[in-house]
Amino acid sequence: MIQSVVAPIVSGIAGFICAFLFSGPLYFGLSKFLNLPTQEEKKNLGVRIFLNFCVFLATAFSISLILQYMSLQNKAHGQSIAFILWFGFIFTSSSIDVIWKGKHLKLWIFESISSLITIQVLMFVLLLFYK
């Protein structure tokens, strides 16, 4: 029971914190160095933060469900599954923003790397509970 409820919640919190660091302090630190577009001030920030947190909980619960159907050989196997999930779904679907919507390439690369690290953090925390 603890794996099915607590692990995804803790993992979601860790992923949310990781993503916050990438979208806040790290982004602003690198934005001038990499000529990334500046972020505009957002309205309804509290609602957006809450919704973003809910997305991380949903992602953590989804990965947790996937783990329940697999027999992992070790933690590295779990991390490689996180990479495959990222590459097969997040990386490929987000590339549409560059190809068709004109998103800045450097921004997309930064966001892709940060999403890879974040999904690895989600999986790492989940694996602390599963093995």
N, C-alpha and C positions, 0 to 999 in steps of 0.2 A: 504493500500500500504506500509506503513512504516513497518508493521509486516513482509511482505513478502520479503523485500529487506534489510532494515537496521538491523533488529533483527538477521538474520543469519550471517551477516557480523560482527556485534559486538560480537556475540556468538563465531564465528570462531576465531576472534582475541583473545578472552578470553581463549578459549581452547588451542590455539597455545601457548600462554604465559604459561599456566599451564603445558602443556607438555614439554615446554622448561625448566621450572624449574625442572621437574622430570628427564629429560634426561641429564641435565647439572649439576648444583650445587648439587642437592640432590643425584643424582646417584653417583657422585664422592665422596661425603661425606660418603655415605653408602657402597661404593664398598669395602673398606678395612674391615669395620666392619662385613659385611655379606659375605665376600669372593666372591664378584661378579666378573665376568671376566672383565678385563679392555677393554675399548673401543679404537679401533684403530683410528688414524687420518684419516679422510675421504677426498677424493679428490672431487673437484667440490662442495664444501660445500654450496656456494651460491645457486646453482641450487637445491640441496637437500632441503635446507631450504624453498625455494620458492615452490617446489613441496609438501612439508609437509604442508605448509600453505594452499595450494590449497585443500589438502585432508581434512583439518579442515573446510574449507568453504563448501566443498561438504557434509561433515557430518552434519554441522549445517543446511544447506539447506534441507537435507533429514529429519532431525528431525523436522524442521519447517513444512515441508509438512505433516508429520504424525500428528502433533499437529492440523493442520487445519481440519483434518477429525475426530477429537475426541472432546468430550465435557468434559473438565476437571472439576472435582468438586472443586479442590483446588490445591495449588502448590505442596503439598505432593504427590498428585496423579500423577502429572507430573514427580516428582523425582522418584517415583516408576516405572513409564514407562521407564525412563532412565535406571534404574537398570535392568529391564526385557530385554531391548534392549541389554545392556552390557552382561548380563548373557547368553542370548539366541544366541547371535551372536559373540561378541568379545571374551568373556571368552572361549567359547566352541571351536571356530575355532583356537584360539591361542594355545590351549592345544595340538594341533597336533604337534607343534614345540617340545614339551617335549616328547610326546609319540613316535613320529616317527623320529624326526630329531636330537635328543640328546641335545636339549637346556638345559642349567643349570636350575634346578628346582627353585633355589632361584632367579635367574634372571627373570624367567617367573612369579613367584609370585610378585616380585617387579613391573614388567611391567603390570601385571593384576590389581594390586591395583592402580597404577598410571592411567591406562586407565579408571578404574571405577570412580576415582575422576574427571578425565578430562571430561568424558561424563556427570557427574553430574553438573560440571561447565557449560558445553554447555547448558544443559537443564535449569539450574537456570537462566542464562542470557536470554535465549529465553522466559522464563516465565515472566520475568520482562516486556516484551513487550506485552504479550498475556493476562495477567490478571490484 
